[in-house]
Amino acid sequence: MIIRIEVSNAELQAMDCDSLDEFEDQIRSQLDNGVVTSDGGAGADWMAEYDLEVIRVN
């Protein structure tokens, strides 16, 4: 699975991210650890393997 996220400079600033790498790290952490299933499982427990593409847009 490929997850593609388009983010603008204004959105990065609103999320207090200084770089795309910082944003990608935060998103990856949320996908792997922050998504919780109804029985308490983490995203990494149920989500298919994925590649994350973060692209800066205007």
N, CA, C, O and CB atoms as a CASP TS submission, in Angstrom:
PFRMAT TS
TARGET T0000
AUTHOR 0000-0000-0000
METHOD Language model
MODEL 1
PARENT N/A
ATOM      1  N   MET     1       0.844  -1.153   0.000  1.00  0.00           N
ATOM      2  CA  MET     1       0.000   0.000   0.000  1.00  0.00           C
ATOM      3  C   MET     1       0.900   1.230   0.000  1.00  0.00           C
ATOM      4  O   MET     1       1.934   1.257   0.668  1.00  0.00           O
ATOM      5  CB  MET     1      -0.966  -0.010   1.210  1.00  0.00           C
ATOM      6  N   ILE     2       0.497   2.241  -0.753  1.00  0.00           N
ATOM      7  CA  ILE     2       1.211   3.517  -0.760  1.00  0.00           C
ATOM      8  C   ILE     2       0.278   4.569  -0.179  1.00  0.00           C
ATOM      9  O   ILE     2      -0.858   4.722  -0.628  1.00  0.00           O
ATOM     10  CB  ILE     2       1.684   3.910  -2.209  1.00  0.00           C
ATOM     11  N   ILE     3       0.757   5.278   0.802  1.00  0.00           N
ATOM     12  CA  ILE     3       0.018   6.399   1.369  1.00  0.00           C
ATOM     13  C   ILE     3       0.735   7.654   0.918  1.00  0.00           C
ATOM     14  O   ILE     3       1.908   7.859   1.229  1.00  0.00           O
ATOM     15  CB  ILE     3      -0.081   6.314   2.943  1.00  0.00           C
ATOM     16  N   ARG     4       0.019   8.494   0.181  1.00  0.00           N
ATOM     17  CA  ARG     4       0.614   9.719  -0.357  1.00  0.00           C
ATOM     18  C   ARG     4      -0.055  10.913   0.307  1.00  0.00           C
ATOM     19  O   ARG     4      -1.280  11.029   0.317  1.00  0.00           O
ATOM     20  CB  ARG     4       0.466   9.789  -1.912  1.00  0.00           C
ATOM     21  N   ILE     5       0.760  11.793   0.857  1.00  0.00           N
ATOM     22  CA  ILE     5       0.252  12.983   1.538  1.00  0.00           C
ATOM     23  C   ILE     5       0.857  14.208   0.880  1.00  0.00           C
ATOM     24  O   ILE     5       2.073  14.300   0.710  1.00  0.00           O
ATOM     25  CB  ILE     5       0.580  12.951   3.062  1.00  0.00           C
ATOM     26  N   GLU     6       0.002  15.145   0.513  1.00  0.00           N
ATOM     27  CA  GLU     6       0.448  16.415  -0.030  1.00  0.00           C
ATOM     28  C   GLU     6       0.258  17.460   1.065  1.00  0.00           C
ATOM     29  O   GLU     6      -0.829  17.589   1.628  1.00  0.00           O
ATOM     30  CB  GLU     6      -0.338  16.795  -1.342  1.00  0.00           C
ATOM     31  N   VAL     7       1.322  18.203   1.362  1.00  0.00           N
ATOM     32  CA  VAL     7       1.283  19.171   2.447  1.00  0.00           C
ATOM     33  C   VAL     7       1.929  20.475   1.988  1.00  0.00           C
ATOM     34  O   VAL     7       2.951  20.460   1.303  1.00  0.00           O
ATOM     35  CB  VAL     7       1.996  18.618   3.705  1.00  0.00           C
ATOM     36  N   SER     8       1.334  21.588   2.364  1.00  0.00           N
ATOM     37  CA  SER     8       1.866  22.896   1.978  1.00  0.00           C
ATOM     38  C   SER     8       2.768  23.442   3.083  1.00  0.00           C
ATOM     39  O   SER     8       2.777  22.930   4.203  1.00  0.00           O
ATOM     40  CB  SER     8       0.716  23.888   1.680  1.00  0.00           C
ATOM     41  N   ASN     9       3.516  24.475   2.757  1.00  0.00           N
ATOM     42  CA  ASN     9       4.353  25.132   3.764  1.00  0.00           C
ATOM     43  C   ASN     9       3.500  25.667   4.908  1.00  0.00           C
ATOM     44  O   ASN     9       3.885  25.558   6.072  1.00  0.00           O
ATOM     45  CB  ASN     9       5.165  26.276   3.129  1.00  0.00           C
ATOM     46  N   ALA    10       2.344  26.245   4.587  1.00  0.00           N
ATOM     47  CA  ALA    10       1.449  26.781   5.615  1.00  0.00           C
ATOM     48  C   ALA    10       0.970  25.671   6.550  1.00  0.00           C
ATOM     49  O   ALA    10       0.867  25.876   7.760  1.00  0.00           O
ATOM     50  CB  ALA    10       0.243  27.485   4.965  1.00  0.00           C
ATOM     51  N   GLU    11       0.679  24.502   5.991  1.00  0.00           N
ATOM     52  CA  GLU    11       0.238  23.373   6.819  1.00  0.00           C
ATOM     53  C   GLU    11       1.377  22.870   7.705  1.00  0.00           C
ATOM     54  O   GLU    11       1.161  22.537   8.870  1.00  0.00           O
ATOM     55  CB  GLU    11      -0.286  22.227   5.932  1.00  0.00           C
ATOM     56  N   LEU    12       2.584  22.817   7.153  1.00  0.00           N
ATOM     57  CA  LEU    12       3.735  22.422   7.967  1.00  0.00           C
ATOM     58  C   LEU    12       3.916  23.378   9.140  1.00  0.00           C
ATOM     59  O   LEU    12       4.141  22.947  10.271  1.00  0.00           O
ATOM     60  CB  LEU    12       5.015  22.381   7.112  1.00  0.00           C
ATOM     61  N   GLN    13       3.817  24.676   8.866  1.00  0.00           N
ATOM     62  CA  GLN    13       3.956  25.671   9.926  1.00  0.00           C
ATOM     63  C   GLN    13       2.853  25.515  10.964  1.00  0.00           C
ATOM     64  O   GLN    13       3.119  25.615  12.162  1.00  0.00           O
ATOM     65  CB  GLN    13       3.935  27.086   9.341  1.00  0.00           C
ATOM     66  N   ALA    14       1.627  25.272  10.531  1.00  0.00           N
ATOM     67  CA  ALA    14       0.504  25.107  11.458  1.00  0.00           C
ATOM     68  C   ALA    14       0.708  23.909  12.383  1.00  0.00           C
ATOM     69  O   ALA    14       0.192  23.882  13.500  1.00  0.00           O
ATOM     70  CB  ALA    14      -0.801  24.946  10.681  1.00  0.00           C
ATOM     71  N   MET    15       1.465  22.918  11.905  1.00  0.00           N
ATOM     72  CA  MET    15       1.734  21.721  12.713  1.00  0.00           C
ATOM     73  C   MET    15       3.093  21.788  13.393  1.00  0.00           C
ATOM     74  O   MET    15       3.573  20.795  13.941  1.00  0.00           O
ATOM     75  CB  MET    15       1.657  20.471  11.846  1.00  0.00           C
ATOM     76  N   ASP    16       3.720  22.984  13.353  1.00  0.00           N
ATOM     77  CA  ASP    16       5.029  23.201  13.995  1.00  0.00           C
ATOM     78  C   ASP    16       6.099  22.244  13.496  1.00  0.00           C
ATOM     79  O   ASP    16       6.936  21.783  14.272  1.00  0.00           O
ATOM     80  CB  ASP    16       4.899  23.060  15.496  1.00  0.00           C
ATOM     81  N   CYS    17       6.075  21.944  12.199  1.00  0.00           N
ATOM     82  CA  CYS    17       7.098  21.093  11.591  1.00  0.00           C
ATOM     83  C   CYS    17       8.052  21.975  10.788  1.00  0.00           C
ATOM     84  O   CYS    17       7.620  22.798   9.982  1.00  0.00           O
ATOM     85  CB  CYS    17       6.451  19.992  10.680  1.00  0.00           C
ATOM     86  N   ASP    18       9.339  21.796  11.015  1.00  0.00           N
ATOM     87  CA  ASP    18      10.349  22.579  10.315  1.00  0.00           C
ATOM     88  C   ASP    18      10.747  21.987   8.970  1.00  0.00           C
ATOM     89  O   ASP    18      11.364  22.665   8.149  1.00  0.00           O
ATOM     90  CB  ASP    18      11.563  22.714  11.173  1.00  0.00           C
ATOM     91  N   SER    19      10.395  20.718   8.742  1.00  0.00           N
ATOM     92  CA  SER    19      10.805  20.059   7.501  1.00  0.00           C
ATOM     93  C   SER    19       9.822  18.949   7.137  1.00  0.00           C
ATOM     94  O   SER    19       9.012  18.520   7.958  1.00  0.00           O
ATOM     95  CB  SER    19      12.231  19.488   7.636  1.00  0.00           C
ATOM     96  N   LEU    20       9.912  18.493   5.886  1.00  0.00           N
ATOM     97  CA  LEU    20       9.101  17.353   5.464  1.00  0.00           C
ATOM     98  C   LEU    20       9.487  16.096   6.245  1.00  0.00           C
ATOM     99  O   LEU    20       8.629  15.279   6.578  1.00  0.00           O
ATOM    100  CB  LEU    20       9.260  17.112   3.952  1.00  0.00           C
ATOM    101  N   ASP    21      10.773  15.947   6.531  1.00  0.00           N
ATOM    102  CA  ASP    21      11.229  14.769   7.275  1.00  0.00           C
ATOM    103  C   ASP    21      10.600  14.716   8.667  1.00  0.00           C
ATOM    104  O   ASP    21      10.181  13.656   9.130  1.00  0.00           O
ATOM    105  CB  ASP    21      12.762  14.771   7.391  1.00  0.00           C
ATOM    106  N   GLU    22      10.540  15.875   9.326  1.00  0.00           N
ATOM    107  CA  GLU    22       9.929  15.921  10.659  1.00  0.00           C
ATOM    108  C   GLU    22       8.444  15.556  10.575  1.00  0.00           C
ATOM    109  O   GLU    22       7.938  14.794  11.398  1.00  0.00           O
ATOM    110  CB  GLU    22      10.104  17.328  11.292  1.00  0.00           C
ATOM    111  N   PHE    23       7.759  16.103   9.582  1.00  0.00           N
ATOM    112  CA  PHE    23       6.348  15.787   9.386  1.00  0.00           C
ATOM    113  C   PHE    23       6.161  14.294   9.101  1.00  0.00           C
ATOM    114  O   PHE    23       5.284  13.648   9.675  1.00  0.00           O
ATOM    115  CB  PHE    23       5.766  16.629   8.237  1.00  0.00           C
ATOM    116  N   GLU    24       6.996  13.757   8.208  1.00  0.00           N
ATOM    117  CA  GLU    24       6.899  12.336   7.870  1.00  0.00           C
ATOM    118  C   GLU    24       7.114  11.460   9.097  1.00  0.00           C
ATOM    119  O   GLU    24       6.402  10.473   9.283  1.00  0.00           O
ATOM    120  CB  GLU    24       7.916  11.975   6.787  1.00  0.00           C
ATOM    121  N   ASP    25       8.081  11.805   9.930  1.00  0.00           N
ATOM    122  CA  ASP    25       8.323  11.045  11.160  1.00  0.00           C
ATOM    123  C   ASP    25       7.094  11.054  12.064  1.00  0.00           C
ATOM    124  O   ASP    25       6.730  10.029  12.640  1.00  0.00           O
ATOM    125  CB  ASP    25       9.531  11.617  11.912  1.00  0.00           C
ATOM    126  N   GLN    26       6.458  12.221  12.183  1.00  0.00           N
ATOM    127  CA  GLN    26       5.276  12.327  13.044  1.00  0.00           C
ATOM    128  C   GLN    26       4.108  11.528  12.477  1.00  0.00           C
ATOM    129  O   GLN    26       3.406  10.841  13.218  1.00  0.00           O
ATOM    130  CB  GLN    26       4.869  13.797  13.218  1.00  0.00           C
ATOM    131  N   ILE    27       3.900  11.614  11.172  1.00  0.00           N
ATOM    132  CA  ILE    27       2.808  10.861  10.542  1.00  0.00           C
ATOM    133  C   ILE    27       3.057   9.357  10.670  1.00  0.00           C
ATOM    134  O   ILE    27       2.147   8.597  11.003  1.00  0.00           O
ATOM    135  CB  ILE    27       2.661  11.255   9.048  1.00  0.00           C
ATOM    136  N   ARG    28       4.282   8.941  10.408  1.00  0.00           N
ATOM    137  CA  ARG    28       4.610   7.513  10.512  1.00  0.00           C
ATOM    138  C   ARG    28       4.369   7.003  11.935  1.00  0.00           C
ATOM    139  O   ARG    28       3.845   5.906  12.127  1.00  0.00           O
ATOM    140  CB  ARG    28       6.080   7.265  10.100  1.00  0.00           C
ATOM    141  N   SER    29       4.750   7.798  12.916  1.00  0.00           N
ATOM    142  CA  SER    29       4.516   7.427  14.315  1.00  0.00           C
ATOM    143  C   SER    29       3.022   7.307  14.607  1.00  0.00           C
ATOM    144  O   SER    29       2.590   6.375  15.286  1.00  0.00           O
ATOM    145  CB  SER    29       5.157   8.459  15.261  1.00  0.00           C
ATOM    146  N   GLN    30       2.232   8.256  14.089  1.00  0.00           N
ATOM    147  CA  GLN    30       0.779   8.192  14.293  1.00  0.00           C
ATOM    148  C   GLN    30       0.187   6.952  13.637  1.00  0.00           C
ATOM    149  O   GLN    30      -0.643   6.270  14.237  1.00  0.00           O
ATOM    150  CB  GLN    30       0.102   9.453  13.735  1.00  0.00           C
ATOM    151  N   LEU    31       0.605   6.656  12.413  1.00  0.00           N
ATOM    152  CA  LEU    31       0.074   5.476  11.722  1.00  0.00           C
ATOM    153  C   LEU    31       0.456   4.189  12.441  1.00  0.00           C
ATOM    154  O   LEU    31      -0.360   3.277  12.569  1.00  0.00           O
ATOM    155  CB  LEU    31       0.578   5.432  10.280  1.00  0.00           C
ATOM    156  N   ASP    32       1.697   4.120  12.908  1.00  0.00           N
ATOM    157  CA  ASP    32       2.182   2.888  13.540  1.00  0.00           C
ATOM    158  C   ASP    32       1.705   2.724  14.979  1.00  0.00           C
ATOM    159  O   ASP    32       1.463   1.605  15.431  1.00  0.00           O
ATOM    160  CB  ASP    32       3.689   2.860  13.510  1.00  0.00           C
ATOM    161  N   ASN    33       1.569   3.841  15.701  1.00  0.00           N
ATOM    162  CA  ASN    33       1.322   3.750  17.139  1.00  0.00           C
ATOM    163  C   ASN    33       0.075   4.476  17.622  1.00  0.00           C
ATOM    164  O   ASN    33      -0.483   4.124  18.661  1.00  0.00           O
ATOM    165  CB  ASN    33       2.489   4.280  17.866  1.00  0.00           C
ATOM    166  N   GLY    34      -0.369   5.491  16.876  1.00  0.00           N
ATOM    167  CA  GLY    34      -1.451   6.334  17.364  1.00  0.00           C
ATOM    168  C   GLY    34      -2.841   5.860  16.984  1.00  0.00           C
ATOM    169  O   GLY    34      -3.822   6.237  17.625  1.00  0.00           O
ATOM    170  N   VAL    35      -2.935   5.037  15.947  1.00  0.00           N
ATOM    171  CA  VAL    35      -4.232   4.506  15.533  1.00  0.00           C
ATOM    172  C   VAL    35      -4.521   3.289  16.406  1.00  0.00           C
ATOM    173  O   VAL    35      -3.744   2.334  16.438  1.00  0.00           O
ATOM    174  CB  VAL    35      -4.249   4.133  13.996  1.00  0.00           C
ATOM    175  N   VAL    36      -5.648   3.337  17.114  1.00  0.00           N
ATOM    176  CA  VAL    36      -5.963   2.252  18.050  1.00  0.00           C
ATOM    177  C   VAL    36      -7.266   1.585  17.628  1.00  0.00           C
ATOM    178  O   VAL    36      -8.252   2.255  17.321  1.00  0.00           O
ATOM    179  CB  VAL    36      -6.067   2.784  19.512  1.00  0.00           C
ATOM    180  N   THR    37      -7.252   0.263  17.617  1.00  0.00           N
ATOM    181  CA  THR    37      -8.462  -0.486  17.287  1.00  0.00           C
ATOM    182  C   THR    37      -9.361  -0.572  18.513  1.00  0.00           C
ATOM    183  O   THR    37      -8.944  -0.227  19.619  1.00  0.00           O
ATOM    184  CB  THR    37      -8.111  -1.900  16.768  1.00  0.00           C
ATOM    185  N   SER    38     -10.573  -1.025  18.322  1.00  0.00           N
ATOM    186  CA  SER    38     -11.535  -1.105  19.422  1.00  0.00           C
ATOM    187  C   SER    38     -11.068  -2.036  20.537  1.00  0.00           C
ATOM    188  O   SER    38     -11.493  -1.891  21.684  1.00  0.00           O
ATOM    189  CB  SER    38     -12.878  -1.571  18.900  1.00  0.00           C
ATOM    190  N   ASP    39     -10.192  -2.994  20.207  1.00  0.00           N
ATOM    191  CA  ASP    39      -9.694  -3.905  21.242  1.00  0.00           C
ATOM    192  C   ASP    39      -8.330  -3.483  21.781  1.00  0.00           C
ATOM    193  O   ASP    39      -7.678  -4.246  22.494  1.00  0.00           O
ATOM    194  CB  ASP    39      -9.608  -5.316  20.691  1.00  0.00           C
ATOM    195  N   GLY    40      -7.895  -2.255  21.437  1.00  0.00           N
ATOM    196  CA  GLY    40      -6.651  -1.728  22.001  1.00  0.00           C
ATOM    197  C   GLY    40      -5.404  -1.979  21.185  1.00  0.00           C
ATOM    198  O   GLY    40      -4.309  -1.626  21.622  1.00  0.00           O
ATOM    199  N   GLY    41      -5.533  -2.577  20.014  1.00  0.00           N
ATOM    200  CA  GLY    41      -4.363  -2.835  19.179  1.00  0.00           C
ATOM    201  C   GLY    41      -3.856  -1.556  18.518  1.00  0.00           C
ATOM    202  O   GLY    41      -4.616  -0.613  18.298  1.00  0.00           O
ATOM    203  N   ALA    42      -2.576  -1.539  18.210  1.00  0.00           N
ATOM    204  CA  ALA    42      -1.976  -0.384  17.536  1.00  0.00           C
ATOM    205  C   ALA    42      -2.096  -0.553  16.027  1.00  0.00           C
ATOM    206  O   ALA    42      -2.322  -1.657  15.531  1.00  0.00           O
ATOM    207  CB  ALA    42      -0.487  -0.211  17.947  1.00  0.00           C
ATOM    208  N   GLY    43      -1.942   0.555  15.303  1.00  0.00           N
ATOM    209  CA  GLY    43      -2.029   0.515  13.851  1.00  0.00           C
ATOM    210  C   GLY    43      -1.078  -0.495  13.241  1.00  0.00           C
ATOM    211  O   GLY    43      -1.426  -1.179  12.279  1.00  0.00           O
ATOM    212  N   ALA    44       0.115  -0.591  13.791  1.00  0.00           N
ATOM    213  CA  ALA    44       1.108  -1.522  13.258  1.00  0.00           C
ATOM    214  C   ALA    44       0.636  -2.973  13.387  1.00  0.00           C
ATOM    215  O   ALA    44       1.115  -3.844  12.662  1.00  0.00           O
ATOM    216  CB  ALA    44       2.448  -1.338  13.982  1.00  0.00           C
ATOM    217  N   ASP    45      -0.296  -3.236  14.300  1.00  0.00           N
ATOM    218  CA  ASP    45      -0.794  -4.598  14.496  1.00  0.00           C
ATOM    219  C   ASP    45      -1.775  -5.040  13.419  1.00  0.00           C
ATOM    220  O   ASP    45      -1.879  -6.231  13.125  1.00  0.00           O
ATOM    221  CB  ASP    45      -1.453  -4.709  15.841  1.00  0.00           C
ATOM    222  N   TRP    46      -2.497  -4.086  12.825  1.00  0.00           N
ATOM    223  CA  TRP    46      -3.538  -4.480  11.884  1.00  0.00           C
ATOM    224  C   TRP    46      -3.362  -3.910  10.482  1.00  0.00           C
ATOM    225  O   TRP    46      -3.987  -4.392   9.537  1.00  0.00           O
ATOM    226  CB  TRP    46      -4.861  -4.066  12.413  1.00  0.00           C
ATOM    227  N   MET    47      -2.531  -2.904  10.336  1.00  0.00           N
ATOM    228  CA  MET    47      -2.399  -2.241   9.048  1.00  0.00           C
ATOM    229  C   MET    47      -1.440  -3.005   8.134  1.00  0.00           C
ATOM    230  O   MET    47      -0.420  -3.529   8.581  1.00  0.00           O
ATOM    231  CB  MET    47      -1.916  -0.802   9.239  1.00  0.00           C
ATOM    232  N   ALA    48      -1.786  -3.057   6.846  1.00  0.00           N
ATOM    233  CA  ALA    48      -0.895  -3.695   5.876  1.00  0.00           C
ATOM    234  C   ALA    48       0.391  -2.886   5.762  1.00  0.00           C
ATOM    235  O   ALA    48       0.412  -1.694   6.071  1.00  0.00           O
ATOM    236  CB  ALA    48      -1.584  -3.827   4.487  1.00  0.00           C
ATOM    237  N   GLU    49       1.452  -3.531   5.323  1.00  0.00           N
ATOM    238  CA  GLU    49       2.725  -2.829   5.121  1.00  0.00           C
ATOM    239  C   GLU    49       2.496  -1.675   4.153  1.00  0.00           C
ATOM    240  O   GLU    49       1.748  -1.803   3.183  1.00  0.00           O
ATOM    241  CB  GLU    49       3.832  -3.800   4.580  1.00  0.00           C
ATOM    242  N   TYR    50       3.144  -0.551   4.424  1.00  0.00           N
ATOM    243  CA  TYR    50       2.917   0.625   3.594  1.00  0.00           C
ATOM    244  C   TYR    50       4.208   1.375   3.319  1.00  0.00           C
ATOM    245  O   TYR    50       5.186   1.278   4.061  1.00  0.00           O
ATOM    246  CB  TYR    50       1.915   1.547   4.255  1.00  0.00           C
ATOM    247  N   ASP    51       4.178   2.131   2.222  1.00  0.00           N
ATOM    248  CA  ASP    51       5.211   3.112   1.906  1.00  0.00           C
ATOM    249  C   ASP    51       4.551   4.466   2.044  1.00  0.00           C
ATOM    250  O   ASP    51       3.407   4.652   1.629  1.00  0.00           O
ATOM    251  CB  ASP    51       5.825   2.899   0.459  1.00  0.00           C
ATOM    252  N   LEU    52       5.264   5.408   2.623  1.00  0.00           N
ATOM    253  CA  LEU    52       4.722   6.738   2.858  1.00  0.00           C
ATOM    254  C   LEU    52       5.427   7.729   1.954  1.00  0.00           C
ATOM    255  O   LEU    52       6.655   7.824   1.970  1.00  0.00           O
ATOM    256  CB  LEU    52       4.869   7.146   4.340  1.00  0.00           C
ATOM    257  N   GLU    53       4.656   8.474   1.160  1.00  0.00           N
ATOM    258  CA  GLU    53       5.185   9.526   0.302  1.00  0.00           C
ATOM    259  C   GLU    53       4.641  10.848   0.802  1.00  0.00           C
ATOM    260  O   GLU    53       3.426  11.042   0.845  1.00  0.00           O
ATOM    261  CB  GLU    53       4.812   9.290  -1.197  1.00  0.00           C
ATOM    262  N   VAL    54       5.529  11.767   1.183  1.00  0.00           N
ATOM    263  CA  VAL    54       5.109  13.096   1.592  1.00  0.00           C
ATOM    264  C   VAL    54       5.653  14.080   0.568  1.00  0.00           C
ATOM    265  O   VAL    54       6.857  14.131   0.314  1.00  0.00           O
ATOM    266  CB  VAL    54       5.605  13.439   3.041  1.00  0.00           C
ATOM    267  N   ILE    55       4.757  14.856  -0.012  1.00  0.00           N
ATOM    268  CA  ILE    55       5.109  15.767  -1.088  1.00  0.00           C
ATOM    269  C   ILE    55       4.701  17.186  -0.706  1.00  0.00           C
ATOM    270  O   ILE    55       3.578  17.425  -0.263  1.00  0.00           O
ATOM    271  CB  ILE    55       4.436  15.341  -2.413  1.00  0.00           C
ATOM    272  N   ARG    56       5.628  18.119  -0.883  1.00  0.00           N
ATOM    273  CA  ARG    56       5.318  19.528  -0.609  1.00  0.00           C
ATOM    274  C   ARG    56       4.610  20.130  -1.818  1.00  0.00           C
ATOM    275  O   ARG    56       5.077  20.000  -2.950  1.00  0.00           O
ATOM    276  CB  ARG    56       6.614  20.334  -0.272  1.00  0.00           C
ATOM    277  N   VAL    57       3.486  20.788  -1.571  1.00  0.00           N
ATOM    278  CA  VAL    57       2.724  21.466  -2.618  1.00  0.00           C
ATOM    279  C   VAL    57       2.584  22.936  -2.247  1.00  0.00           C
ATOM    280  O   VAL    57       2.820  23.318  -1.101  1.00  0.00           O
ATOM    281  CB  VAL    57       1.323  20.806  -2.817  1.00  0.00           C
ATOM    282  N   ASN    58       2.207  23.739  -3.199  1.00  0.00           N
ATOM    283  CA  ASN    58       2.001  25.168  -2.946  1.00  0.00           C
ATOM    284  C   ASN    58       0.558  25.464  -2.650  1.00  0.00           C
ATOM    285  O   ASN    58       0.201  26.618  -2.413  1.00  0.00           O
ATOM    286  CB  ASN    58       2.461  25.996  -4.127  1.00  0.00           C
TER
END
